[in-house]
Each structure stands twice: as C-alpha cells, then as structure tokens.
C-alpha cells in the first residue's frame, strides 16, 4: 500500500487504491474471523482447556477486523509522507493499550478488557 501510494499521481487513483486496500484487508480479516467464529468452541477447548469462553474468541476476531482500518490508513499516510498524521493515529492506538492496562489495574475481567479494546478501536475508527 505504502509503495503504491507513493507512485500514484492522481487523487482519484489514490482513493481507488485506498478503497481496494481496505476491501482486501477487511475481506481477508473477515474470512479469518468467520473461521474463528465457526471454530470458537473447539479453539476455546483446545487452546485454553475451556478456561476462556468461545465468545471471547469471537469478540477478539471482530476486534481484529476493525483494527484493519487504522492499519491501512497508517500505511496510506506513510505513502503520502504524512508522518504527523501517522504519529497522531499511533498515539490514539497506543491509548487503546493504556485503557486496557488501566482496566486490568482496576480488576476488569478478561471479557471486560477485550470489550475495552474493541470499544476503543471502534471509537478510533469512527
């Protein structure tokens, strides 16, 4: 994405490339998320011996899908040499981890921590 954006000369081509990258990234992550959703009960039993509920695997897969959007945008801005925007986005995304750490410090459950992460990424994407 970054290399292709640096080579594009027209704004229309940039938008098309960004749309294509988002479609490809979201499509790929949705396929993987669908596999995780379908396999969540087996994954929960196999990977955690049943200690983590399958719903958390599903929520984590959804969070991963959402995270494709800021990642793609960051690659786009890198290609446009907009490092200040990238820094701002990186700081916002870093705040997600800060919120998760604060939630852990406050004693939130694993479900609560995953919900904080998902919610914060949704806010950033919006």
N, C-alpha and C positions, 0 to 999 in steps of 0.2 A: 504494500500500500504506500509506504513512505517513498520508495524509489519511484513508483509510477506517478505519484502526485508531483514530484519534483520535475518530471519530464513533460507534464501536461502544460499546454499553452493557453487554453481557453477555459473560462469559468464553467461553461456548460459541460465540458469533459470532466472537470473536477467533480462536479455534482454527480454525474453519472458514475464515475469511479467510486465515489464515496457510497452511493446507493448500492452499487454492486458489491462492494466490500462488506457493507452491513448485511445485505441479503445472504451472502456466502457465510459470513461469520455467524449470523443468527440461525441460518438454516442448519449449519453443521452442529452448532451447540444444541439446537432443538432436537436433532436426531439423537445426539448423545443423551440429552435429558430424557427423551422418550425411552431409550434403552434402560436408563437408570430407574425411571418410574416403573417400568414393567418388571425390572429385576429387583426393585427395592426390598421386598420381603426376603428374598434369597440373600441379597447383599447384607442386609441387617443381621441375618442369622450367621452368615459365613464370616464376615469381617469383624463383627462385634460380639459374636456369640449371643445375640439377642439383647444386648445391653442398650443399644440405641434403636429407637423405633424407626420403622421404614419411612414414616412421614418426614423425618429429618433428612433422609437421603433425597426425597422428592423436593423439599424446600432448598436444599443445597444445590440441586441440579437447576432449579429455577433461578437461583441467585447467580449461578454461573452463566446462564443465558443472558441475564440482564447485564452482567459485567462485560459482555462483548461490546456493548455500545460505547462506554467511555474508553475502552482499549482501542477501538477502531478510530474514535475521534482523536485520541492522542497520536496515533500513527499518522493521521491526516495532518494534524497541526505540525508534526515533526517534518513532514514533507513540504509544508508551506513555510517552514522556518519561523514558526510562531512559538518559540520556546517559552515566552511568558505565559501564554495560554496553557501550554503543557504543564508548566510549573503550578499554575492555579488548579488545574484538574488533578494533578498529582497530590497537591495539598488537600483537596476535597476528599480524594480517595483515601489518603492517609488518615483523615478524620474518621473514616469508617472503622479502621483498626483501633483508633483511640476510643471510639464509642464502645466497641466490643470489649476492649480492655477495661474500661470503666464499668461496663455491665458485669464482667467477671469479678471485678473487685467488689461490686455491690452484691454478688452472690446469685446472679441470674442463672437459671438452668441452661443446659446446652440448647434447648429449644428456644429459650429467650435470647441467647446470644446469636443464634442463627437468624432469628427474626429481626434483631437489631441490625445485623449485617445486611440482610435483604432489604429492609426498610430504608436504611441509609443509602444504599446503592440506588434504590428506586427514586429517592428524592434527588440524588445527583443526576440521574438520567432525565428526570422530568425537567 
